[in-house]
Amino acid sequence: MYLKHFGFDAAPFAINPDPRFLYLSHQHQEALAHLLYGLGEGGGFVMLSGEVGAGKTTLCYSLLENLGGDVDVAFIMNPRLGAVELLAALCDELHVPYPPATESCKVLIDALNRFLLENHSKGRRTVAVIDEAQHLSTDVLEQIRLLTNLETPTTKLLQIILVGQPELSDLLARREVRQVDQRITARYHLGPLNEAETQRYVHHRLRVAGGNADLFSTRALAEIFRTSGGVPRLINVICDRALLGAYTLDRLRVDVPIVRKAAREVHRIPTQAALPRWQKVAGVLFVVVAVASLVPWPGRHGESAVSLTVARNDPTAPPAEPITPPQPVAALDPPKGDAGQVMPVNLRPPRPALHLWVADPVFAQERQALGQVVQLWQPQRAFEAISCAPLIDAGLRCLHLRRGWERLLRLNLPAVLKLRLNDGQSRFVALIGGDSEHAWLAGKDGTALSYPLVELLPLWTGESIVLWKPPTKRKTYFMPGNTYSGIPLMRRQLEASGFPAMPEGPPERFDATLREAVIAFQQTLGIRADGIIGPETQADLSAALPRSGMPTLRDGANP
């Protein structure tokens, strides 16, 4: 509808997986390189995982274009099939003839094997892409593995690309399909785009469509990132709706109000005008109560020997009220009334909306949130706003990440999250608990509030600081060929993660077997697979074994 209005040759934000529109962010380039490497090595399986809408299918189409013209491809879009149905689907995709009414796996396998041998004799390769592979049953996975048993001394005659959501990793972690998992030669996990990549992604698609790359204002692009969380499919839908809105208003540029309206429609958030009168009144009352709950009324908080004063921009302003230091989450008591009785849940103050709650200037300090995380590690320590550098003497390290929510859950360690408000201001909150649906954040008065991810993720920039404890204070990087006392522990962590590395000699030596296991482990996480055990790899390995005396996100997830 709006193509002619903006001068486009094609729809710039269609959600079909057109390789022309693929924006190769840094992680997309790494993913493509991993997959090409895995197929080039002649292995049987490669794996690509990522959240819904991360661009996995589009990347696969681009991958197939890079394989050359000597490859026959079978693309299975619906894996909810039995073994016979999947074999028949592979035959259909590869144009392999078979008896129409057959119900025999052997008949179909024999037909496929004849085709694969003939294809190989012609110098051609055969690749099968199975999308939504997290829905495969274990029986069908085992049947697929048996198909890859046909091989020459140097290569598999059928190579499989498994594409799926994060649940695919859980499926492959099951003991009954460990033979499939062990045959994966390359794997990568696609996360969401960061803010800068989101802007470049939008500009790229506008240029490919033949339009003006500056159709969206800078603030509108920031709003697109905030409301989409950097997920490419959501970016497409919001941008498409925003362009339609600009067209109906006869505008040639998209601003923030248009993007916000588009995002409300995409996320099915009713507009204020569409709400019944009683809901409007209830909404106003809720905001009033929420704001009132944030006001530091006299006597509201108990006395404390330690306080932190928030710096204000206006030097003439009166000093801020002292902020009661946060207490460890495990020590929090349920609220009690005057007589000491526990208050019912329905009498507790209402939880304010997240964007209103973090608007408080106290959340403007990264040091404040980091101090709250430190107290989870060292409850006996008096609270103070702190930076990362002094923590080294205490045996703690800061790990700066730009990864998704699933990565934080896997690390299972408290963290500082960087948020961005609608006006562009940054806020920092201490993440003390979390699961697949909720996040528990530390408040300034020692409480812990639970927020759904659908409310948190649009505000989160994707940046976080994870506090962790390395095996030694002195050593940060463990290099192949050297000997370290901490290596046996890392071998146990790798084995618990499904990557056993039996020592070739002394267990303290970083040998070739250990390096191969480390590379495979890093490839699973989608981080740089250099075979070196650096801080990020160490932190991920530490999640494999029970953590004694360490705070975890699971422990802090107390509804």
matplotlib code that plots the C-alpha trace (Angstrom):
import matplotlib.pyplot as plt

x = [0.0, 2.8, 5.4, 4.8, 4.4, 8.0, 9.4, 10.2, 10.9, 9.8, 8.3, 11.3, 9.9, 8.2, 8.6, 9.3, 12.9, 14.3, 18.1, 18.4, 17.4, 19.7, 21.7, 24.9, 25.5, 28.7, 26.9, 25.2, 28.6, 29.9, 26.9, 27.3, 31.0, 30.3, 27.7, 29.9, 32.8, 30.7, 29.5, 32.9, 34.4, 32.2, 30.4, 26.9, 25.2, 25.4, 23.0, 21.6, 19.4, 17.8, 14.7, 11.5, 12.0, 15.8, 16.4, 17.4, 15.5, 16.7, 20.3, 19.7, 18.6, 21.7, 23.8, 22.4, 23.2, 26.8, 27.1, 27.3, 25.4, 26.7, 24.4, 20.9, 18.9, 15.8, 14.1, 11.7, 9.5, 7.2, 9.2, 6.1, 6.2, 6.8, 9.8, 8.1, 6.5, 9.9, 11.7, 8.9, 9.2, 13.0, 12.4, 9.8, 12.1, 15.0, 12.7, 13.6, 11.0, 9.5, 6.3, 3.4, 1.6, 4.7, 4.7, 8.2, 11.1, 13.5, 12.0, 12.4, 15.9, 17.0, 15.7, 17.5, 20.7, 20.7, 20.1, 22.9, 25.4, 24.5, 24.7, 28.2, 29.4, 28.4, 30.4, 27.3, 26.5, 23.2, 22.1, 18.8, 17.6, 15.1, 13.4, 11.7, 13.8, 13.0, 9.7, 11.4, 10.8, 13.7, 12.7, 12.8, 16.1, 17.6, 16.3, 17.9, 21.2, 21.1, 20.7, 24.0, 25.8, 26.3, 29.7, 33.0, 36.4, 36.3, 32.7, 29.1, 26.9, 24.0, 24.5, 21.9, 21.3, 19.1, 17.4, 15.3, 14.5, 16.6, 14.6, 16.5, 19.6, 17.5, 16.4, 19.9, 21.1, 18.9, 20.9, 18.9, 20.0, 23.6, 24.9, 23.3, 24.7, 28.2, 28.1, 27.3, 30.5, 29.4, 26.7, 25.7, 23.0, 21.6, 20.6, 18.8, 20.4, 21.8, 20.7, 23.4, 22.8, 19.0, 19.6, 21.9, 19.4, 16.6, 18.8, 20.0, 16.4, 15.4, 18.3, 17.7, 14.1, 15.3, 14.1, 15.5, 17.6, 16.7, 12.9, 13.1, 14.3, 17.2, 14.8, 12.3, 15.0, 15.8, 12.1, 12.0, 14.9, 13.2, 9.8, 11.2, 14.0, 16.2, 14.3, 14.4, 10.9, 9.4, 11.5, 10.0, 6.4, 6.8, 8.5, 6.0, 3.1, 4.9, 5.4, 1.7, 0.9, 3.1, 1.5, -2.0, -0.9, 0.7, 4.2, 7.5, 9.3, 8.5, 8.8, 8.5, 4.7, 4.1, 6.5, 4.9, 1.4, 2.7, 4.2, 1.0, -0.9, 1.8, 1.8, -2.0, -2.0, -5.3, -5.2, -6.5, -9.5, -10.5, -10.8, -14.1, -14.5, -14.2, -10.8, -9.5, -10.4, -8.9, -5.7, -5.4, -6.0, -3.3, -0.7, -1.5, -1.1, 2.1, 3.7, 2.6, 4.3, 7.6, 7.4, 9.8, 7.2, 8.7, 9.1, 8.5, 11.9, 13.8, 17.0, 20.3, 24.0, 24.8, 23.2, 23.8, 22.9, 22.0, 23.8, 21.6, 22.3, 21.3, 24.0, 21.7, 19.0, 18.5, 20.3, 18.5, 16.9, 19.3, 18.6, 18.3, 20.9, 19.5, 19.5, 20.2, 17.1, 17.2, 16.9, 13.8, 10.9, 7.2, 5.6, 4.0, 1.3, 1.4, 0.7, 3.4, 1.1, 2.0, 0.1, -2.1, -0.8, -3.7, -2.9, 0.7, 1.4, 0.7, 3.7, 4.4, 4.9, 8.6, 9.2, 7.7, 9.7, 13.1, 12.5, 13.7, 17.1, 18.6, 18.7, 20.8, 24.0, 25.6, 27.7, 24.5, 23.1, 26.5, 26.7, 23.4, 24.8, 27.9, 25.8, 24.3, 27.9, 29.0, 25.9, 28.1, 29.6, 28.2, 26.4, 28.3, 28.1, 31.0, 32.8, 34.4, 38.0, 38.1, 36.3, 39.4, 41.0, 37.9, 38.2, 35.3, 35.3, 32.9, 32.0, 30.5, 28.1, 25.9, 23.9, 20.3, 18.1, 18.7, 22.4, 21.9, 19.7, 22.3, 25.0, 22.6, 24.3, 23.0, 23.8, 23.4, 21.1, 21.3, 17.9, 16.9, 13.8, 11.7, 13.5, 16.9, 18.1, 20.0, 19.0, 20.8, 19.0, 20.2, 18.8, 18.7, 16.4, 14.9, 13.3, 11.8, 9.0, 9.9, 12.8, 13.2, 14.8, 16.3, 14.6, 16.2, 14.6, 15.7, 12.6, 12.5, 9.9, 8.9, 8.3, 7.3, 9.9, 7.4, 7.7, 11.5, 12.9, 11.7, 13.6, 16.7, 19.6, 20.9, 24.0, 24.7, 27.5, 27.6, 29.5, 31.3, 34.2, 37.0, 38.9, 42.0, 42.6, 45.9, 45.1, 42.5, 43.4, 44.3, 46.3, 46.8, 50.2, 50.7, 50.1, 47.6, 46.3, 42.8, 42.6, 41.2, 38.2, 37.6, 37.7, 35.0, 32.9, 33.3, 32.3, 29.2, 28.4, 28.5, 32.1, 34.4, 38.1, 40.1, 43.7, 46.4, 49.0, 49.0, 45.4, 46.8, 48.2, 46.1, 46.5, 45.0, 42.0, 41.0, 41.4, 39.0, 36.5, 36.7, 36.2, 33.1, 31.8, 32.4, 30.7, 27.6, 27.4, 28.0, 31.0, 34.4, 35.7, 39.4, 40.1, 41.3, 39.6, 39.1, 36.8, 33.6, 34.3, 35.2, 32.0, 29.9, 31.8, 31.1, 27.4, 27.9, 28.5, 26.7, 27.8, 28.4, 28.0, 27.3, 24.1, 22.1, 19.2, 17.2, 17.6, 16.5, 13.4, 10.9, 7.5]
y = [0.0, 2.5, 1.3, 4.0, 6.7, 6.1, 5.0, 1.4, -1.3, -4.0, -4.3, -3.5, -5.3, -8.4, -11.2, -13.9, -15.2, -13.4, -13.7, -10.4, -8.6, -10.5, -8.1, -9.7, -8.4, -9.6, -12.6, -13.4, -13.4, -15.7, -18.0, -18.3, -19.0, -21.7, -23.4, -23.2, -24.6, -27.5, -28.5, -28.0, -30.4, -33.2, -33.7, -35.2, -32.5, -28.7, -26.8, -23.3, -22.2, -18.9, -17.3, -16.9, -14.3, -14.2, -14.7, -18.4, -19.4, -16.3, -17.2, -20.8, -19.6, -17.4, -20.4, -22.5, -19.8, -19.9, -23.7, -23.5, -25.1, -28.7, -29.2, -30.8, -29.5, -30.9, -28.3, -29.8, -27.0, -29.3, -31.7, -32.9, -36.2, -39.8, -41.6, -42.9, -39.5, -37.7, -40.2, -39.7, -36.0, -36.2, -38.3, -35.8, -32.9, -34.6, -36.1, -39.6, -42.1, -44.7, -46.8, -44.4, -46.4, -47.7, -47.8, -49.4, -47.4, -49.8, -49.2, -45.4, -45.7, -47.9, -45.4, -42.5, -44.5, -45.3, -41.6, -40.5, -42.9, -41.8, -38.2, -38.6, -40.4, -37.3, -35.1, -33.6, -33.1, -33.6, -31.4, -31.6, -28.6, -29.4, -26.3, -26.1, -29.1, -28.7, -30.5, -33.7, -36.8, -38.8, -41.8, -39.6, -38.0, -41.5, -42.4, -39.2, -40.2, -43.6, -41.9, -40.1, -43.5, -43.7, -42.2, -42.3, -42.2, -38.4, -37.2, -38.0, -38.5, -36.7, -33.7, -32.4, -28.8, -28.7, -25.3, -24.6, -22.6, -22.8, -25.9, -27.8, -27.7, -29.3, -32.0, -32.8, -32.9, -36.0, -39.2, -41.1, -38.8, -38.3, -39.9, -37.2, -34.5, -35.9, -35.8, -32.0, -30.5, -26.9, -25.1, -21.5, -19.6, -16.4, -13.7, -10.4, -7.4, -4.6, -1.0, 0.0, -3.2, -2.5, 0.9, -0.6, -3.4, -0.9, 1.2, -2.0, -3.2, 0.3, 0.5, -3.0, -2.1, 0.9, 3.6, 6.4, 4.9, 7.9, 7.4, 6.9, 9.6, 8.7, 8.7, 6.6, 4.0, 4.0, 3.5, 0.6, -1.1, -0.5, -1.9, -4.9, -5.9, -6.3, -9.3, -9.0, -10.3, -7.8, -5.0, -5.9, -5.9, -2.7, -0.9, -2.1, -0.9, 2.4, 3.0, 2.3, 4.8, 7.5, 6.8, 7.3, 10.6, 11.6, 11.8, 11.2, 10.5, 8.3, 9.9, 8.5, 8.8, 6.9, 4.1, 3.9, 3.6, 0.9, -1.0, -0.8, -2.3, -5.0, -6.0, -5.6, -3.0, -1.1, 2.6, 4.9, 5.9, 2.3, 1.6, 1.8, 4.7, 2.5, 1.1, 4.6, 5.6, 2.5, 3.2, 6.7, 5.4, 2.8, 5.3, 7.6, 4.8, 3.6, 7.0, 7.5, 4.2, 5.6, 8.8, 8.6, 9.4, 10.1, 7.0, 4.7, 3.1, 1.9, 3.4, 2.1, 2.7, 2.9, 5.2, 6.4, 9.9, 10.2, 13.0, 15.5, 17.6, 20.8, 21.7, 24.1, 21.5, 20.1, 16.9, 13.7, 11.4, 8.7, 5.4, 2.3, -0.2, -3.3, -6.5, -10.0, -11.4, -14.5, -12.4, -10.5, -11.0, -10.8, -7.4, -7.4, -5.2, -3.2, -6.2, -8.3, -10.4, -11.2, -9.0, -10.9, -10.6, -8.6, -5.8, -5.3, -2.1, -2.5, -3.2, 0.0, -0.3, -1.0, 2.2, 4.3, 2.3, 2.7, 6.4, 7.0, 8.7, 6.2, 3.7, 6.1, 4.7, 1.6, 1.5, 1.4, -1.7, -3.4, -2.8, -4.7, -7.7, -7.7, -8.0, -11.2, -12.6, -11.1, -10.6, -9.7, -6.7, -3.3, -2.0, 0.5, 1.7, 0.1, -0.3, -3.5, -2.8, -3.1, -6.5, -8.3, -8.3, -10.0, -12.7, -11.5, -10.4, -8.5, -10.0, -7.5, -9.2, -8.3, -11.5, -12.5, -13.5, -17.3, -16.7, -15.1, -17.9, -20.4, -18.6, -18.5, -15.6, -12.3, -9.4, -5.7, -4.9, -1.7, -0.3, 2.7, 4.8, 6.5, 9.8, 8.1, 8.0, 5.0, 3.0, 0.2, -2.5, -5.5, -8.8, -11.2, -13.9, -15.0, -17.7, -18.1, -15.7, -13.4, -11.3, -10.4, -7.0, -5.5, -2.3, 0.6, -0.4, -4.0, -5.5, -7.7, -7.0, -9.5, -8.3, -10.3, -10.4, -8.8, -5.7, -5.9, -6.9, -3.8, -1.6, -3.8, -2.7, -6.3, -5.2, -6.7, -7.1, -10.6, -11.0, -14.3, -16.0, -17.4, -20.5, -18.4, -14.7, -14.6, -16.4, -15.0, -17.0, -20.7, -21.5, -24.8, -26.4, -25.1, -26.7, -25.3, -26.6, -25.5, -27.7, -30.8, -28.8, -27.5, -31.0, -32.0, -29.0, -29.8, -33.5, -32.3, -30.1, -33.0, -32.5, -35.0, -34.5, -37.4, -36.3, -37.6, -37.2, -35.3, -34.0, -30.6, -30.1, -28.3, -30.9, -31.2, -33.3, -30.6, -27.9, -29.8, -30.1, -26.4, -25.5, -27.7, -26.1, -22.6, -23.4, -24.6, -21.2, -19.2, -17.4, -17.2, -20.7, -20.1, -23.1, -20.7, -20.8, -17.1, -15.3, -15.8, -19.5, -19.9, -18.3, -20.6, -23.7, -22.7, -23.2, -27.0, -28.1, -27.3, -23.9, -24.0, -20.7, -18.8, -16.8, -17.9, -16.6, -19.7, -19.1, -15.5, -16.3, -16.2, -15.0]
z = [0.0, 0.9, -1.6, -4.2, -1.5, -0.3, -3.6, -2.7, -5.3, -2.8, 0.6, 3.0, 6.1, 4.8, 7.2, 4.5, 4.7, 1.6, 1.6, -0.2, 3.0, 5.3, 7.4, 8.4, 12.0, 13.7, 15.2, 11.9, 10.2, 12.9, 12.6, 8.8, 9.2, 11.8, 9.6, 6.5, 8.5, 9.8, 6.3, 4.8, 7.3, 5.9, 9.2, 9.5, 11.6, 12.1, 14.4, 14.4, 17.4, 18.4, 19.8, 17.7, 15.0, 15.4, 11.6, 11.6, 8.5, 6.5, 7.5, 6.3, 2.9, 2.6, 3.7, 0.9, -1.6, -0.4, -0.9, -4.7, -7.5, -6.9, -3.8, -3.7, -0.8, 1.0, 3.1, 5.8, 7.2, 9.4, 11.6, 13.4, 11.5, 12.2, 10.9, 7.7, 7.0, 7.4, 5.1, 2.5, 2.8, 2.2, -0.9, -2.1, -1.6, -3.4, -6.2, -5.2, -6.5, -4.2, -4.1, -3.4, -0.7, 1.1, 4.9, 5.1, 6.5, 4.8, 1.3, 1.8, 3.3, 0.4, -2.1, -0.3, -0.1, -3.8, -4.6, -2.2, -3.7, -7.2, -6.3, -4.8, -7.9, -9.9, -7.6, -6.0, -2.3, -0.5, 2.4, 4.4, 6.4, 9.2, 10.5, 13.9, 14.8, 18.5, 17.7, 16.5, 18.5, 19.8, 17.6, 14.5, 15.5, 15.8, 12.4, 11.0, 12.6, 10.9, 7.6, 8.1, 8.6, 4.8, 4.3, 2.5, 4.4, 4.1, 4.1, 4.9, 1.9, 3.7, 5.8, 8.2, 9.3, 12.5, 13.0, 16.0, 19.1, 22.3, 23.3, 20.6, 22.9, 25.7, 23.3, 22.2, 25.9, 26.5, 27.1, 24.5, 21.7, 22.8, 19.6, 17.5, 19.8, 19.6, 15.8, 15.6, 14.1, 14.4, 16.3, 16.9, 18.9, 17.4, 19.9, 19.4, 17.8, 20.0, 19.5, 17.0, 15.0, 15.0, 13.4, 10.8, 10.2, 9.5, 7.2, 5.3, 4.6, 3.4, 1.0, -0.4, -1.0, -3.1, -0.6, 1.5, 4.4, 6.6, 6.7, 10.5, 12.8, 15.2, 18.2, 16.2, 15.7, 19.4, 20.1, 17.6, 19.5, 22.8, 21.8, 19.7, 22.0, 18.9, 17.6, 13.8, 13.2, 15.7, 14.1, 10.7, 12.0, 13.9, 11.0, 8.5, 10.7, 11.3, 7.5, 7.0, 9.7, 8.1, 4.8, 6.2, 7.8, 4.5, 6.1, 4.4, 7.7, 10.7, 14.2, 17.7, 18.2, 15.0, 16.1, 19.6, 18.1, 15.7, 18.6, 20.6, 17.7, 17.2, 20.9, 21.1, 23.8, 23.7, 23.3, 26.0, 23.8, 23.3, 27.0, 28.9, 31.3, 34.4, 33.2, 32.6, 36.1, 37.5, 35.6, 36.9, 40.5, 40.0, 38.8, 41.8, 44.3, 42.5, 42.6, 46.2, 47.2, 45.9, 48.0, 51.1, 53.8, 57.3, 59.3, 56.4, 56.6, 59.6, 60.7, 59.3, 60.1, 56.4, 53.9, 50.3, 49.1, 45.5, 43.7, 42.0, 39.0, 40.8, 43.3, 45.1, 45.6, 49.2, 50.0, 49.0, 51.5, 52.6, 51.0, 53.2, 52.0, 50.4, 52.4, 51.0, 49.3, 51.5, 54.6, 53.5, 55.8, 54.7, 55.6, 59.0, 60.6, 63.8, 65.9, 64.2, 62.2, 58.6, 56.1, 53.5, 50.0, 48.9, 51.4, 50.2, 48.3, 44.5, 42.3, 40.2, 36.5, 35.7, 33.7, 36.6, 39.2, 37.6, 36.7, 40.3, 40.1, 42.5, 39.6, 37.5, 39.2, 38.0, 41.2, 43.3, 41.5, 41.6, 45.3, 45.7, 43.8, 45.9, 49.0, 47.7, 47.6, 50.9, 53.1, 56.1, 54.2, 54.9, 51.8, 49.6, 46.0, 44.4, 41.1, 39.6, 40.2, 44.0, 43.8, 42.5, 45.9, 47.3, 44.7, 42.5, 38.9, 36.6, 33.3, 30.8, 28.4, 25.5, 25.4, 25.6, 28.5, 27.9, 28.4, 31.8, 32.9, 31.9, 33.8, 36.7, 38.5, 39.8, 37.4, 36.8, 33.9, 31.9, 31.0, 28.8, 29.5, 26.9, 27.2, 26.5, 30.1, 31.4, 34.5, 36.2, 38.2, 40.2, 38.8, 41.8, 40.4, 37.1, 35.1, 31.6, 32.3, 35.2, 36.6, 40.2, 40.7, 43.9, 45.1, 46.9, 50.2, 50.3, 48.7, 45.6, 42.9, 40.3, 36.7, 33.7, 30.9, 28.4, 30.6, 31.2, 27.8, 25.9, 28.4, 28.6, 26.2, 26.3, 28.3, 31.7, 34.3, 35.8, 39.1, 39.4, 41.3, 39.1, 40.3, 41.1, 41.7, 39.7, 36.5, 34.0, 30.8, 30.6, 27.4, 25.6, 26.2, 29.8, 33.2, 35.8, 39.1, 38.1, 35.0, 36.7, 37.9, 34.4, 33.0, 35.5, 34.5, 30.8, 31.4, 33.4, 30.4, 28.0, 26.7, 28.3, 27.9, 29.1, 29.8, 27.5, 30.3, 33.6, 34.3, 35.1, 31.6, 29.0, 26.2, 22.7, 23.9, 26.4, 23.7, 21.4, 24.2, 25.0, 21.3, 21.1, 24.3, 23.0, 19.7, 21.6, 23.4, 20.2, 21.7, 20.1, 19.7, 20.2, 22.6, 25.3, 28.7, 29.3, 31.7, 29.7, 29.1, 32.8, 34.0, 31.7, 32.8, 36.5, 35.8, 35.1, 38.7, 42.0, 43.4, 47.1, 48.9, 45.6, 45.0, 42.0, 40.0, 40.8, 44.5, 44.1, 42.0, 44.9, 43.7]

ax = plt.figure().add_subplot(projection="3d")
ax.plot(x, y, z, "-o")
ax.set_aspect("equal")
plt.show()
